[in-house]
Amino acid sequence: MIRKYLVPAFAIAGVLFAIWTVLQSSKPIPPSKPIANPAQSPYSTKISGSGIVEANTRNIAIGTHVSGIVTRVFVSVGSRVKAGDPLFMLDDRKQQADLNVREASLFEAKTRLKRLQEAPRQEELPPAHEKVKEADANLEDLRLQLKTVESIADKRAISLEELNRRRYAVQAAEARLARARSDLQLLEAGSWKQDIEVVNADVARAEAEVKLTRVEIERLTVRAPVAGEILQINIRPGEFAQSGVLAQPLLLLGNLDRLHVRVDIDENDAWRYMRDAPATAFIRGQPNFKTDLKFEYVESYVVPKRSLTGDSNERVDTRVMQVIYSFRRGQFPIYPGQQMDVFIEDRTSRSAESPPVQKPPLKEKKP
């Protein structure tokens, strides 16, 4: 009974289920509805491109001259700064200590220079004059003693050795007097010009060292190169700030008063681009928000495409020409880094009607 009826019934049911499965799988899958309708070009002929919003000063990645520990951050995201305003500061305790040492060296050099320039001191002159007088008096005393000895008639009363000793004493006293007078003259002449020049050089070197240390301290405070708005902060007090080119900037700064759009135009469409052609941009995913663009400049060097839209049929090995447009931000709900759909009118397609082709005249047949 089971083999006669039940097994064929199961077989027929399996065949029917297989046929139903095949029919269901062969039905076309209805396309999914997009989250937002794509933007529509306002021009009949167009050049389309993907644009990235950036600041009109470009997005400036702020770095530091030297590496160090951050001690203070003066700004926050969204802060508006002027050119020269401090952004953050590194630890400067070592440089401050060096500055104190070099300022002390500068003070010492200036003091030595002042001492040389003001020489001689009025207090040094009277002792020098007294030394001259003392040497003069000693000389006169020795001369009188020598004259007394030489005036003795009996030469046997004094030995020749004693006479020579007194003569040499007079000569030594004359030399001491000459030395005292020379010292007085040197003291009255003041400092030597070359000595002053040497100390002047020491002062200049000490001033340069102080200035160098102050420049090093100033470099530890990173300041805004242009006026703008802080877009991103990736550093905090206590963290180590590395100098050089970084994958993630310490701070990101830009002027957002008037935004720029960097449009990538495929190299195959570059020949059709005209600078005076009108252009319109739509916010990606919001076709209701659009704005007219103003041409700024073209970066004529064609570069590999870097900004990808994620479209399945997008070429990633293409090269693009980058054109920069600008627009007034105002109340427009867009921010740096967003993508925009940009359409540029293609005026090269407005070709005039081609002139009619003239056929060569028919030759008459000879009878």
Number of C-alpha atoms within 10 A of each C-alpha: 6 8 8 8 9 11 12 12 12 11 11 12 12 12 11 12 12 12 11 12 11 11 10 10 9 9 8 7 7 6 6 6 7 8 8 10 12 14 20 11 19 12 15 9 15 20 19 21 20 20 29 19 23 23 23 20 16 17 19 19 17 18 19 20 14 14 15 18 17 20 15 16 17 12 17 14 13 13 12 17 21 13 11 12 17 16 18 22 23 25 17 18 10 9 17 15 12 15 20 13 12 20 18 14 19 21 14 15 21 19 14 16 20 14 14 18 15 11 15 16 12 9 8 13 14 11 11 19 15 13 18 21 15 15 20 18 14 17 21 15 14 20 19 12 15 20 13 10 16 15 10 11 8 8 11 8 9 12 9 10 9 12 14 12 12 18 17 14 17 21 15 14 20 19 14 19 21 15 15 21 19 14 16 20 14 13 16 16 11 14 16 12 10 9 13 17 12 12 18 17 14 19 21 15 15 21 19 14 18 21 15 14 20 16 12 17 19 15 16 22 20 21 21 20 16 16 17 22 22 23 22 16 18 11 16 15 14 13 13 14 21 16 13 12 11 11 7 10 18 19 21 19 28 26 22 24 14 14 23 28 29 25 26 26 23 21 17 11 14 16 9 14 18 13 12 11 13 16 23 20 27 22 21 21 16 15 16 12 14 17 17 16 20 18 18 14 13 14 11 11 8 15 14 14 18 12 13 12 14 9 7 6 6 10 13 13 9 13 17 22 22 24 21 21 23 21 19 15 15 11 6 12 8 16 15 17 13 13 24 26 23 29 26 24 22 20 18 12 11 8 7 6 6 6 6 6 6 6 6 6 6 6 6 6 5 4 3
